[in-house]
């Protein structure tokens, strides 16, 4: 893996947001969930599609705080435009577990 500079790291804008709406995305090639995430006044609401159906259903995601990259360009995922990339880690089976803060924090906070 190649090294990056601290300035490179600062270019990636990772923020905490709260899932305010989630629904199944059965049209996706791989099972996915569409999420609408509130990142506070500065960024507002953004949407994404994530392959997290092994550990989550839409009802359990609403109200959950998640970390996401908010400064990637939008990406078309099937018929859905994904505006942020939620972050997660693979479990022992390679299924994604979302990353979020240990405790409640204000939405929109930038990761340090």
Helices and strands as residue ranges (DSSP letters): H 6-11, E 14-24, E 33-38, H 40-43, E 45-50, H 58-61, E 65-69, E 75-77, E 80-82, E 85-86, E 88-90, E 96-98
